[in-house]
Amino acid sequence: MEKPTLAEALQAQQSGALWNTFVMAGKASTLWELGWRCLPELMPLFDKLSRSIGTSQEGQILELIYQQMPKRNFSHDLLQKIPDRIAVIEVKGVLWSDWGHPQRVISTLRQIGKSPRFPEHLVGV
């Protein structure tokens, strides 16, 4: 489940579900195949990009693709559709944080008794 409500998360947890830390490994060829299976509208754009890699037009084509590409969510639009192709490993005793913002990195460091080695005033804390 991508971004479940609190009730959904509690129900999933009570039924034995695991929380995804999004640490993953896989073959590029498998991801490519799954892209065609689950996100066929995106794959021609990736094909176009792959043909341009290393050419003088690579940057221009990448920019054009970003402008055209529809928004998709990797977890919801791909991973949730292929439970038969996914394996998980349960880990315990780990701390998880979404480090999408510098403030979250600082918060995690404080949780484990560490201080950032970068000037906090530069990230607006």
Contacts in CASP RR format, 6 or more apart in sequence:
PFRMAT RR
TARGET T0000
AUTHOR 0000-0000-0000
METHOD contacts of the structure
MODEL  1
MEKPTLAEALQAQQSGALWNTFVMAGKASTLWELGWRCLPELMPLFDKLS
RSIGTSQEGQILELIYQQMPKRNFSHDLLQKIPDRIAVIEVKGVLWSDWG
HPQRVISTLRQIGKSPRFPEHLVGV
1 8 0 8 1.000
1 9 0 8 1.000
1 12 0 8 1.000
1 17 0 8 1.000
1 80 0 8 1.000
2 73 0 8 1.000
2 75 0 8 1.000
2 76 0 8 1.000
2 80 0 8 1.000
4 12 0 8 1.000
13 19 0 8 1.000
18 88 0 8 1.000
18 90 0 8 1.000
19 96 0 8 1.000
20 75 0 8 1.000
20 88 0 8 1.000
21 91 0 8 1.000
21 94 0 8 1.000
21 96 0 8 1.000
22 75 0 8 1.000
30 85 0 8 1.000
32 43 0 8 1.000
32 46 0 8 1.000
34 78 0 8 1.000
34 82 0 8 1.000
34 85 0 8 1.000
35 42 0 8 1.000
35 43 0 8 1.000
35 78 0 8 1.000
36 43 0 8 1.000
37 81 0 8 1.000
37 82 0 8 1.000
38 77 0 8 1.000
38 78 0 8 1.000
38 81 0 8 1.000
38 82 0 8 1.000
39 72 0 8 1.000
39 77 0 8 1.000
39 78 0 8 1.000
41 70 0 8 1.000
42 69 0 8 1.000
42 70 0 8 1.000
42 72 0 8 1.000
45 65 0 8 1.000
45 68 0 8 1.000
45 69 0 8 1.000
48 61 0 8 1.000
48 65 0 8 1.000
49 58 0 8 1.000
49 61 0 8 1.000
49 62 0 8 1.000
49 65 0 8 1.000
52 58 0 8 1.000
52 59 0 8 1.000
52 61 0 8 1.000
52 62 0 8 1.000
72 78 0 8 1.000
79 86 0 8 1.000
95 108 0 8 1.000
95 111 0 8 1.000
95 112 0 8 1.000
97 104 0 8 1.000
97 105 0 8 1.000
97 107 0 8 1.000
97 108 0 8 1.000
97 111 0 8 1.000
98 104 0 8 1.000
99 105 0 8 1.000
99 108 0 8 1.000
102 123 0 8 1.000
102 124 0 8 1.000
102 125 0 8 1.000
103 123 0 8 1.000
103 124 0 8 1.000
103 125 0 8 1.000
105 116 0 8 1.000
106 116 0 8 1.000
106 120 0 8 1.000
106 123 0 8 1.000
106 125 0 8 1.000
109 115 0 8 1.000
109 116 0 8 1.000
END
